[in-house]
Structures are given as C-alpha cells and as structure tokens.
Amino acid sequence: MSARRPKKASRQKIAKTQPNSKSQPQTQDGPVDDGPVDQAASRVPTTAKPIGSRRLLVWGLIPVLMIAGGVFADYWSAMPEGIEPTFVGRDACAKCHAEQMDAFSGSDHDKAMDLATDQTVLGDFNDVTFEHDGLSNRLFRDGKRFMVHTDGEDGQMHDFEVKYVFGVYPLQQYMVEFDREEGTDANEVSGDDKSCEISRLQVLRISWDSRDNRWFYLRPPDVTEKLAADDPLHWTGIAQRWQTMCANCHSTNLQENFDPKTATYHTTFSEIDVSCEACHGPASLHVELANKSSLFWDRRYGDGLVNHLKGDDAEPQLQTCAPCHSRRGVMGAAGTGGPNYFDHYRLEMLNELTYHGDGQIKDEDYVYGSFLQSKMYHKGIRCSDCHDPHSLKLKHPGNETCTSCHQHSAGKYDVVSHHHHTPGSEAAKCVNCHMPETTYMEVDPRRDHSIRVPRPDLSVSLGTPNACSRCHVKDRLPQMDSDQRSKLEPLEYAQWLRLAGEEPSAEVGADGATLQGLIEQTDAWCDEACDRWYGADRKREPHFAETLVPLRRGEAGATERAIELLKITDYRSPAIARATIIEELTRQGARGISSVVNELLNDAEQHPMIRASAAAALPATGSSQTVTQLVRLLDDPSRLVRSAAAQALVNSPELQQLSPEDRSKLEVALKEVHEEFMTASDRSGAHLGWGIICERLGRPAEAIEAYQTAIRVEPTTTGPHVNLAALFERVAGGMEPAERDRYLAAAGKLRKQHLALLARDAKLAPELAPVQFQYGLALYLDGQMEDALSQLKLASDLEPENQQFKVVYEELKAKLAAEQN
C-alpha cells in the first residue's frame, strides 16, 4: 500500500528523516521543543561500564521504537469491511481539487443539463415565432417561466413550460415535464441544490443553434414530412423521452425509477449534470479518509475511490469514459467506471445502420466503438492523451495534438511531402484526413475516432467512404446540370453517399451521369493520386473490410476468409470487428464454423465481445459441444458472456434436455438476464423479450403478464400484440368453451391491432425490408392475399440477398397462381 501525499506541512516534516539526525518526540504539529540539550550529558564517558552503555542505548532506542510503532499502527489500522461509498457532490471535491474544479467549471460536462433560468437558457424566448411543417410555434416568457406554444400529444396546439435545458454547444435543447403526480417534489430548488424527483420529460425538437443564434427544427434522420402526434419520433413520443434516450449520460447518479404498473417515472439524481463522481465514482469514503489525521491511505480501501484513471493500464480510463461515449445497451445497475464496462454494458457491434462496411461512422457512435478499431487503441493510447479530462478541451492546438506524440524524424508528417496540400489549409490538418467529421443533429460535427489512413483503394473495390473523396467529391459539381448542382452543393459528403445509396441510377448530369457514378469517379481519381504521391511506400495494409463487406454480399469464399480473420488477434482484426463477423456468419446460417467458435470459447483471453458473440452463435453451428459449452459459460467471469450463454441455451433445441442441475444453473443466470431486460422497463421490447424467454421455459402465465406489461408501457408499439394473441390461442385449446371463446376473441382483437400498427410502420419506414416483410405476413394471416403478395415482393426487392424473404414470396406467388388455375 503506497503512502498518500501528506496534507500538512507538519506531516512533511515528520516524513523527512535526515541521515544521522537525532530522533525527537513528535506531535502532530512537529518536534516537541524541550529546551536546549546538554551535550555533555548526552556523551558516553570512555570510562563507563559496558552495562551503562547498553542502558543508554536502550533508552535512546525507545523514542525511535515508539515512533516506528506508531507509524506502523497508523498504517495497519483500516476502515471496517463492507463500506459502500455514497455520492457527496462536487463541493466536497472542490475543497482539495481547486485546479481541476476551475477547469471543469463551464465545460460541456458542467453544462450537460440544468434548470431553465435566465443564466442557462440561450434561446430567444422574447415572443418570437418559429414555423415548421405548417405549424406556427411561439416562444415566449410568462414571468420567470420559459414557454413554447406548439403541438402536443393530442395533435393540438398548447402552451408548455420549459423546465430544463439540455446541452449548450453547438446546440441547446429544451425539455417539458409531463405526468407529475400530486405530492411529489415540485422542483423547488435553491442555491447549489439542483436535485429533485422528476416525472416524464420530453425533449422538444425545436432547438437552438448556439453557433449561429437561431431556432431550427431538429428532424429525425431521413424524415421530411410532418410527424404525427402519435409517431414515436414526435417530440412527445418515446424516442424523444429524456429518461429513455438521454438521462444516464447527462446527470450524475441517475436513478430512473420507472414503475411499469403505472407507467410513471420518479427519476432522481445526485447532481443535475456530469459532475466529478460521474467519472471518479462515489467519493464519500475518499473524503472521509482524506480528512483523517493519518499518514497513509487506508490499507483496505486505498484512497477510497472506485476509479483509478492514471495507471499504466489504459483500460480503466477508457472504460470509464465509454459508458457515455458509446452506443450500448445497459445490462445492470449503471457502472461506476473502471475496467468493468462489459459487466454493465452491451456495446453495439458494427451495425450497418451505424457503421460503413469498413467501420467508419455512418450514424453517431459516440466514439468508443470507433476507437476500439484504431491502432492508437492497440498501442495503449487513452482519452486524456489528447483531451484534458476536466475542461474537455484538446491539450494542444491544431496539428500539435498529433505531433506531440508523433515526433518522428524532423518534418516527417506536418509537411507538404506527407500531406501534399497547402500548409496551414484545412486539407493540411491531420484530423481532416485521419479523423474526418460528419455532421449530426444538423449542426453538430463529430469526428471519426477510428483514426485511420485514408483508403480510396478500398472505396474503389468495396464502395466504402474515404477522407480524400470527402473533400474532392465536389470537384464533380461542374459535371452536373444546374438544378442538381444547386441541390447538392450545400450538402456534405455523407449526404451525397446517402442520396446515391437511395437512388444509385438517378441522373444528375446532362450527359447521363449518376451521382453514384460521379462518386466512383472521385474515388478512382483519389486512388490514382495516392499512387503518384506515395508510390511503393503507400500503406495498403490488410483490412477487415475486405472480409466483412464480401461476407455481407454473399460472395464466394467469403465465409472461409471470415474464419481465417477470426484467428487474427492484432490491430488488423479488432475485437469489435471479429464479434461482428461472428454475428454475420450466424445471421447467414453459416455451417462448418463450430470448430472455430469452440476454439474462441475455450480461450479465456479472448475479448468478452468475441466470446459473447461466439456463445450466441454456438447453437446454430450444430456443434456437439453446445450444451456443455453454454452450461460452462453460465459461470464465466464476464456478465456479457454469461448473459449470451443463458439466452442461447433458452433458444437452443437442447433446452428441454438439460439436467436438473444444469437447469438450476440456468435459472440463476436468467436472474441476471431479467435484470438486464428490466433496466429498460419503460420500453415495450424489454417486456416482450422477457415474455419470449418465459414462453420458452414453459411459464405461460409469466409470459402473458410480460406481454400485457409491454402493451401497457408502449401501447402503439408492434410486437407484443401478436405474441400475446398467439399465446392466447395456444392456451385456449385446453379451456372450457366459454373461456376458450373469450381468449380467442381477445386474440382476434390483438391481431387486428397488430395489423394496424404494422401498416403504420410500413408507411413510416418504406425502405426497411424486415418491416415490409412482417406487414406482408400479417396481411397473409388476415386473409388479404393479393396485398400480402405485393408486400412480400417489396421486402424481397429491398433485400434481394435475404433468402427467407425470397422463398416466402415465391411460395405465396406459386400458391396464388395454383388457386387461380
């Protein structure tokens, strides 16, 4: 146990023992002054007897031994076992950490959320009108209150009070409270006390651009039409709910406290914004130990903090930042930081809606999923190497952020011979080539933290983006007709890519050129330029995209290449990419991968993401070791792996063959799974998922309750209605006629509700093949055969590589043709 830094000058005097100095009696304030020492009396006469010398030596050692004994007793004393630190607030930290507090004050963390006051509100509420989608909204003041006149849950215009502000730059959003119960804390706060109990909060889409000082309407991606009041994306819908989408990462020690029985929130936090303990963990014990009159930190608890972010290992810091800087699901009680991210969170894989085929960001990923792909991550770089952890600002200006570490031979990187652009220009900035940015939420540019070398060669061969084309794609504007040029010129590269993907054959040029074709021309031009610039030294290292993209396309030999990639463990095959490849192999029903999956599961050193994906894949491989492996993994050190193994067992054909002992182990693991589902108890999908598990376990009563709860918390969500209908129909078979008819009537009503909801979803998401497929099946079950055939054809056309969609469509088409003949 290392000694902590003494807190008082007097302790520093105690700690400093000079060679050959005399020991003196000590107090907390320093040496005791007993007056002048008689030097003659302290000498040992040469004629003294040996016994007298020994006696004097013993008496001289007593003070030393007493001091040493006291120091040892001080070190050996410890706080009792079992202390659980609690949250104490930033004021307790500020007393000793003034420098860090000064840097933190005014940071984006400090302003992550606040009460709506004259000091915190940036938007113009001086009786201004803002229009969108035919609505005339008014933003005004009612005394001290900030008000907005806009459409509510019923589709009618109402006045709403803005209770909280959310964020500060480059945009600020505003929140309205609903469903407050009588008798709860009315949010009367004073001074620094900003805690209260909060009911349902909804985030307005009318937002303030704090860069250009203007109101704007924050549309959902790819939505151009007016949102209906019952749309989940409407500002009063669940997709705009603070507790569901935002709260965990914008406040400290947040407790959602959702009651599924009443569908109400009683949310609390210890601090309204992202404060000290959000990163360092609850600090009550640390404060208590710091205030003790001791030379040492505690032998049992150290300095009393949960998180230690400065050690040689980068993981504790990275995994402390990651919970809020990643797209993830929550598996249990929110973690307090440190190297246990995968015991609390389920990181999203390289999903095609979030990432391009090479792992570059398509949608917001909050950076952790990107950074895990980088060489920087594999070399032990951490967040605070570039960012000040308290002010959140970059540690160095411009390219110095990079060259502060990349100090290779003079002039190797920040020179024209490397970047081939005008010095000082935007194109000469390291980040614009290696960390290109994409704008989200209309005004918020986010940089890709996979920190990669631009690869236009992969763009040519695989169709992935590249940083060179990001700038040079606009060189193609002169080839377009004037109308297309005016539409595309204001758009950024990511928007060009999206438009090209939606209509790859749409003409934009007078000579018949398509937008996709012009992007491909740009990619080829950039690839040729890199060849000229770098010649034989050009970096073309193997990349997992060369495996993942062909695998998703179903190309010949892709499965074999994927299996080989799973055996690589360095930066060329990051864990998130390998876990994604395992998921993709499973989705495609790839056989013959049982040996590699078992090999990964037998290697305890494999990343939890990889072993969890392998556990989920195992039942589909046909492996003879499925039950043995999954039962063993129920005791895995990683909760992520335990959860995957438990759910894989529930869904495996071997579930009913489990021994009583194995079944008991499964039930224990499923308690964690249930906790994981219930962390999102305000979402229908959580109860739907648990209901499906209960059905598989042969517990229909629990499944019915779960499905009913799913419908209660989100009445307009598809899924639970049809599951509950099917379960009613199944259990009705053994009932008396009157009871059976009641259950069957309820099932019929649920199916009608499900069909209407699917029709709504199919209209809202015309490009999503799974939604169109599910609607087609529902139409078929409802007896609407021609409409079902049309819908299934649409799903198959949208996703032609999906064999299930194709087979179902062809079978129904053949059936209807046979009936007509």
N, C-alpha and C positions, 0 to 999 in steps of 0.2 A: 504494500500500500504506500503510495507516494505521499509525502507531506505536502499540504497545501501552502500557498503563499501566505506568510504571516500578515495579519491585518493591521498591526500596530507597530510603530517604531520600536516600542519596548520589547516586542517579541523578536524583532530583528536583532536587537542587542543580545537577547538570550541565545538566539541561534548561532551567533558569531562567536566561536570559541577560538581565541588566538593561541598559537603554539606556545607552550611553556608558561602560559598565563596562570595566575592563581585562581582557584575557584572561590567565589564569594557567595554568601547566602543571597538568594534571589527572591524577588517579589514580582508581581505582575507588572510593576512599573519600573523594574530594573534592579541593579545591585543595591543591596542594603548598605548604607554608609554607617559603619560602626566607629568611625573616628580613625585617627592615624594608627597604623600598625607598628608595634615595637619590633623593629628589625632585629635587634639584638636578641630579644626573647624568642624570636622565630628561628634563630640559628640553633643547630645541634652542636654542643661543645665536643671538641675532639676527645675529651676525656670521659665523655658519657658512656654509661654501660650499654651494652647491646640491647638489653631489655628496655631501656629508656628510649632508644632509637625506634624500636619496634612499636612501643606505645605511642610515640609521637606520630609515626607513620599511619597507624590505625586511626588515630584521632583526625589526622589530615584527610584520610580517605572517606570518612563518614559523610561530610558535606557532598563529596562527589557522588557517592553511592546514593545518597538521598535524592540528589538531583536526577541521577540516571533512573532511579526507581520511579520518581515522579513522572519523568518523561515517558518511561515505558508504560506506566499505569495510564497516562493520558492517551497513549497510542492504543493500548489494548482495550480500553473501555469502548463500548459500542451501543448504539441505539437498539432497542428490542427488535426481534424479528417480526415480520408481518406488517410493517408500516406501509400504508398505501398513500403516496403523496397526493395532495389535492392542489387545485388551481388557486393561486393567490393574487393574480393580477399584476400588471406591469409596474405599478407603483412600488411594489416590493423589490422589483429588479432594478429600478432606476436609482435607488439609493447607492448601489455599488457600481453600476454599469452606466454611468452618465454618458460616456463617449458613444457607446452603442445606442443608447436611447436617443441621443441627438441625431445620429444618422438615420435611425428608424422613423423619427417624427416627420410626418409629411410624405412618407414613402407610399407606394401603391398598396402595400400591406396595411399600413396605418389607415389608409382611406378606402379599404376594401368595402366597407359598409358603414353607414352612420344614420343617425336620426336626420330627418329633413328639417333643417334650420336655415336661418339667414346665412350662417357661416359655411354650411356644407352644400347647399343647393347651388349648382352652377347654371342651370337652365333659366330661360327668360319666362317668368310667370307673371309678367306685367300686362295681363289681359290681352294676350296675343292669340291669334287664330292660326291653326295649322291644319291643312287639308291633305287627305289621302283617301283613295278609293271612294270618292264621292262623299266622304264624311268631313264635316266641318267641326274640328275639335278646338276647344278653347282652354287655354292655360292661364290661370288667374290666381289671385290671393283672396282669402276670406279671413281677414285679420292676420293672425300669425300662420294660418294654415295655407299650405300649397295645394291647389285644386286643379283637377282636369275634368273637362266635360267631354265624354266620349261614349262609345257604345259598350254596354255591359253584357252580362251573361245572358240576358233575355233579348239581346239584339237592339234594345232601345237606348237612347242617349240619356246619360245620368251624370251627376256630379260625383266625383270620387276624391277623397283626401289622399294625398301622397304622404305616407308615414315615414318612409325610409328612402335614402339614396344608395345607389349601388355602383361602386367604382368611381373613377374620377377622370382618367385619361386613357385613350383618346375619345372615350365616350362615357357618359354617365346615364344610368338608367334609374327608373323610379318605381316604387312599389306601393301597392294598395292592399290594405288588410280586409279580409272577409271572415265571417263566421265567428266573430268574437263572442264568447259566452259571458253572460252577466256574472259578476263576482270575481272575474279574473283580473289580474294586474292590468290596469288601464294605461300602462306605458307612461306613467308619470315619472320622469327621471330628473335628476338634478346633479350638478357637478360632474364628476367623473363616473357616476353610477349609470351605466347605459344598459344594464341587464333588465330583462323583463320576460314575461311569458307572452309568446307571440302566437296568434292564430294563423290561419292560412294567408300567405302573402302571394300576390300575383304581380308579375313584372310587366309593366306597360311596354308595348312595342314602340310607342312614341318616345324617342330617345334624344339626348342632347349631344351633338358633336362638339366636344370641348376643344378641338383644334381650330375649327372654323366658326365656332359660336353660332350654331344653327340647330333647329329642330329637324329631325329626319325620322322616317318610319322604318324600323328595323324588320325587314321582311324575312321570313324563313327562306332558306336556300331553295331556289328553283320554283318559288311560288310568286306568281304575278297577279293573281286575281284577289279580290277582297275575301278575307277569311270570314266564314260564317261563325256566328256566336257559339255554336256547338262544336266547332272544329277544335281538336286538341291543341292546335297551334295558335288559336286565338289567344289574346293576352290573358283571358280569364281561364284558359284551358290548362291541363296538367303539364303540358310541355313548357309553360311559362310560369310554373309554380316555383317559388323560392326554395321551399323545403325539398322539393324533388330534384331540382336541377342545379342549385347554386349554394345552398346554405353551408354545407360541410366545409367548403373551402374558403368561405368569406368571413367566418366568425370563429372564435376560439372556444373549444369545449362545447360544441353544439350538441344538444340532445333533442332529436326531432320529436319524440313523444307523440306519435300518431296513434289514435285509437281506432282500429278497424271497425269496431262495433258501432261507433257513432260517426265514423269518417271525419273526425275533427283532430286538429293539432293543438298541442300545448307545448310549443317549442321554447327551449331556453338556451342560453349561452352564458359563459362567464365573462366574455368580453365581445363586444359587437363586431370587432374587426379581427384581422390576423395579427395577433399580438405575440409577445415573447414565448409564452408557453405553447403556442401552436406548433413551434419548431423544437423547443427545448424540453417540452413535456411539463407536467405539473411540478411546481417548484416549492411547495411548502416545506418539504424536508431539507432541500438545499438552503432555503432561507434560515431555517432553524439551526442547521449546522454552521452556517456562516456567522451566526450571531453567538455561537458558543465560545467560551474562553478556552480554546484548545489549540494546540499547535498543529493538529492533524485533522484531515477529513476523517470521516467515520470508517472504522476498519471493515464494517459490514456493508455500508451503503456508498462508500466513496464520498463524492461531493453531493450526493443526494439527488442528482439529475438523472433522468431516464436516458437522455441522449448525450452522446459524446461525439462531436462532429469534427474534431480536428486531428484524429489519429492517423496512423499510416494507411489504414484501410479506407478507401473512398466510399465504400458501400453504406455505412451508417448515414453519412450526409446525403448521398444520392437518394436513399430510400426514405429519408426524412422529407425531402422536397417532393418526391414522386407522388405521394397521395393526392396532392392538389394539382400537380403538373403532369397528369396522365389521364387518359380516358380509361376508366376502370369501373368494375362493379365492386361493391363492398361485401365482404364475407362475414364480418362480425363486428363487434364493437370497434369503433374507429381506433386505429393505432396511434400511439403517442410518439411515433418516429423511431428512428434507429433501424438496424438491419433486419426488419421483420415484415417488410412490405407484403410479401406473398403469403403471410399468415392472416392478413387483413383484407387484401385487395386482389381482384382478378383482372389483370391487365388485358385490355383488348388486343387481339392479335392484329396482323397486317390485313385487316378487313378491306375489301375492295372499295367500300364506300368512304373509307378514311384515308387509305394509302394507295398510291400508284403501285404498279407491279414490282418496282424496284425499291419500295419502301419510302419514297418521297411523299411528303404530306399532300393529301388531296383535300381533306377536311381538317378541322382543328384536332390536333392530337395532344396538345398541352406539353409537348417536347420530350417527355421521358421515353415514349415508345420510339421516337426518332433517335434519341441519344444512345439508346442501347445498341443501335446498329453501327455506331461510329467507331472509328479507330481510336478516337480520343477516349471513349469509354473503356475500351480494351487495354488502354495504356494507363488507366488509373486516374484520368482527369476527373475533376469534380466541379460542381456548380461554382463554388467560391473561387476557383482558379480564374474565372472570368468576371463573375458578378460579386459585388460587395453584398454580403448576406443580410445587411441591415438597411442600407439605403436602396438596395437592389440595382444600383447603377453599375455600369461597366467600370472595371477597375482602371482602364486606360482608354484614351481617346482613339478613335479611328482604328487604323491597322495595328496600332501598338497593342491592342487586345490580343492579337495573334502573335505578333513578332516578339512580345515579351517572353514567350516560350520558344518560338521558332527562331532562335538566334543561331542559325547555321552560318556558314561562311558568308562574309560580308556581301550584302546585295543579292542574296540568292532568291528571295521571294518578293520583297516590296520594290521591284524594279521592272522596267519595261520588258526585259528579256524573259521574265517569268509570265507576267500577265498580258503583255502585248497591247496595252491600252495607254492612253494619255495619263501621265502621273497626276494624281490629285482629282481625277474624274471619278464619277460613280462606278465606272467599269473597272477602275483600279483598286476598288475596295475589296479586301479579302472576302468579306461576308457576302457580297453580291454574286460571287462565283461559287463559294463553298457553302453558303447558308442562304440560299435565295428565299425571298419572302413572298407570302401570299396574303392578300387582304381578306379578312373575315369580318362579319358583322358590319360590313360596308365601309368602315373607317379604321379597322384595326389590323395593321400588317403584322404577321407573325413569321419568324424565321424558322427554317427547317434545321433542326439540331442534329441531323444525321451527319453533318459536316463532311461532305463527300467531294471528290474530284468530279468536275463536270464530265458527263459521258454521252456526248452526242452520238457516239457509235452505237450505244445501246438504244438510243432513240430511233436510229435507222433500222436496227434489227428487231427491236421489241416494241417500239412505239411509246416508250416511257419519256417523260419530260427531261429537259436538261437546262442548266442555267444559261448557256450561251443563247439558245433559242428564245429564252425568256425575254431578252432584250432585242434580239435581231429579227424576231418574227414580224415586227412592224416594218422591217425593210420591204415587206411584200405589199404594203399598202398601195403603192403606185400601180400594182397589177390588178387592183380591184376597181369595179365601177364606182361611181361617186356615191351612190346610195349606201353600198356596203362599206365603203371607206369611212363614211361619217358615222356609221353604227359601230364599227369595230375599233376605230382609232382611240376612243376613250377607254376601251376595255384593256385589262391586263392579261397576261399570258394564260393564267389559269382559266379565265373566262373564254378565251379562244379555244382552249382544249375542250372545255365542256360543250361549247356550241358545235365543235367539229365532231365530238362523240355523239351528239344527239342527231345531227344530220350530216353524216360524212360525205354524202354525194351532192349536197346543196351547192349550187353555183354561186360564186361571189365575184368572179371576174368576167369581163366582156369576152374573153377567149375560152370560156367554159371552165376556167379553173375553179376548183373547190377549195373550201377553207382547209380541209384535211390535206389536200394536195399541196397547198402553199406552206403549211406547217412542215410537211415532209421535205419540201424543197429547202426550207430553212435548216432543218436537221442535217441534211446532206451537206449543205454549204458549211455549217459549223464543224462538221466532222472532217471535211477536207481542210479547213483552216487549222484545226488542231494537228493534223498530219504535217502540214507545212511548218508549223511553229516548233513542234517538239520532235518530229522525226522518230528515230528509233528509241528515244527516251520517253516517248509518250506512254502514260500509265494506262494499261488495259488489263488490270488485274481481274481474275475471275470474280463474278458477282452472282449472288443467289438469285437475282432476277432472271439470269439465263436458265435457271431451273424452274422457278416458280411460274413465270409467265407461260412457257410452253406447257407446263403441267395443267394450268388452268385452261389452256386452249385445247387440251386433249391430244397433243402432238405425240407421234410415235416415239417411243424410247424415253419419254419424259418421266415415267414412273421409275425407271431404272436409274436415271440421273438424280432423281429426288432421293432415292435410297442412299446413293453414294454421298450426296451432300449431307445427309443426316449424320454421317460418320466424321465430318469435319468439325472441329471444336474451336477454331480461332476466329479472328475478326471477319474472315471471308464468309462465315456462316453463323451469324449472331443467333443467340438463343431464341429471340422473338421470331426470326425467320424460320428456324427449324421447327418450332412449335406450330407455326402457320402452315408449313408444308405437311406436317403430320395431319393437321386438321383437313387440309385439302385432299390428301390421299384418302382419308376416312370418308369425306363427303362424296368422293367419286367411287367409293366402294372398292378401292384397290385391294386385291388379294395378294398373297405372297409376300406380305410385309411383316408377318408375325415374328420372324426371327429378329429383324432389326428393332421392332417395337419392344420385344422382350429384352433385347440387349440393352436398350436405353433404360428400361425399368430396373434392370439389375445393377445399373451403375448409379450409386448414390451420389456421385459427384455431378451428375447431370443437373442442369438448372431446373427448378421446380416447374417452370412453364413447360419444358420439354417432357418431363415425366408425367405431368398432369394431362397433356395432350395425348401422350402415349397410353396412359391409363384409359382415357375416354375412347381411344381408338381400338383398344385390345379386343372387345367383344366382336367387332366387325371383321377381324382378321382371321377368325376361325381357329385361333391358337388353342391347343390342348391345355395350355397353362393358364387360361383365362381366369378361372375361379381361384386357383392357387395364388396367382399374382395379385389379383384385386383384393382378396382377403388379406394378404400380407400388407398391402399398401394402406389398409384401413388404420394401421398403426404408424404410418410414415411420419417423420418429424415435421413435414410441411403440411399445413392445413389445406393448401391448394391441391396437393396431391391426394390427401385423404378425401376431400370433397369429390374430386373427379372419380376416384375409385368407387366410392359409395354410390354415386349416381350411375356409373357404368354397370355396377352389379345389379342395381334396381332394374335397369333396362336390358339386362342380358337374358338370354333364354335359359340360363342356368340358375336363375333366381330361386325357382321352386326346389332345386336340388341341394340347396345349401343345408349343411348340418345345423342342428340346434345351436351349437357353439358358434359357428360362423354367422348364423342369423343374429345371435346376440351381439356380436361384434359390429355387425352392420347396423343394428338399431342404435348402438352408441354413436357410431359415426354419423348417422342420419340426424341426430340431435343437432350436430354442428351444421348440417345441411339446412335443417329447418331454420336455425338461427340466421343462416346466410340469406335464405329467402325472405325472412321477416325483417331484415334490415331495410327492405323496400316494401314494407307492409302497406304503404299508401298507393302502390301500383298493383293493378289487376294481375299482371304477369307473375308476381310473386306468389299469389294465392293459387293461380292457375297451375304453376309449376309444382307446387306442393300437392295440389289435388291429384295431378297425374301420378306423382310418386305414391300417394295413398292408394290410388286405384291399383297400381302395380303390386302393392303389398297386400292387396285383398282387404282393404279397410274402406268400404264404400261410404259409410256414414261420415267419416272424416273427409273423404273426397267431396261429398255433397256439400258439407259445410264450407270447405275451402272454395269451391266454385261459387257458392252463393255469396261468400265474402268478396270474391273477385268482382262479381257483378255489382255489389253494393258500393265498393270503393271507386269503381270506374264503370258506371252503367253503360256508357257508349263505346266500350272497347270490345272488339271482336275477340272470340276465343272461348271464354268461359261459358257463353250461352250454348254453343254446340256441344261442348264437353259435358255440361250438365244435362242437356237433352239426351245425349247418348246413354249416359249413366242412368237416368230415369227410365229410359226404355229397357235397359238391361235388367234393372232390379224389379221392374214391374211384372216380369214374367212369373214370379213366384207369389204374387199377391192375389187377394180376393178380387173378384170382378170390379166392385165399386172403387176400391183403392187403386187397382190397376188402371182403370179408366181415368182416374184423377191424375195419376202420374203421366199417362200418355198424353192427356190434354195439355199438361204443363210442358211436356217435351215439345209438342207441336207448336206451342206459343213461343218457346225459346228458339226453335229453328226459324220461325218467321222473323223474330227479332235479329237473329244472326244473319239472315239473308239480307235484311235491310242495311245492317251495318257494313256488310261486305260490299254491297252496292255503293255505299258512300265511299268506302276506302278505295275501291277500284276506280272511282271517278277522281278521287283526290291524288292517286298515285298511278297514273296510266302507264308509267314506264317500268313499274316493278312487277316482274313476271310472277313471283310467288303469290302476290296479292290477286292478280288476274286469274291464276290457276285455282286458288281457293274459292274465288267467286264462281268460277266455272263449275267446280264440283258441287257447290251449294245449289246452283241452278239445276244441275242434273238431279240431285236428290229431291228437289222440289218439283221435278217433272217438266221443267222448261228446257226441252231437249235441244231445240234449234239455237236458243240463246246460249245454252251451255256449250254447244259445239263452237260457236263463234268466240266465246270467251277463252276456251281451251286452246283454240288456234292462235289467239292473240298471245297467250302465255308462251306457247311453243315458238312463235315468231320472235318474241322478245328475248328468249333464251334458247336458241336452237341447239346448243350443246347439251342441254338437260334432257336426258333420255326419258325420264319419268314423264315430263310434260309431253314429249313427242308420242310416247306409247299410249298414254291415256287419250290424247286427241285422236290418234289413228284408230284406236279401238272403238271409240264412240262414233267416229265417222263411218266405220265399217258397219257398226250396228244399225245406225240410222239408214244407211244405204240398203241393207238387207231387209229392213222393215218396209221400205218404200217399194221394193221389188216383190 
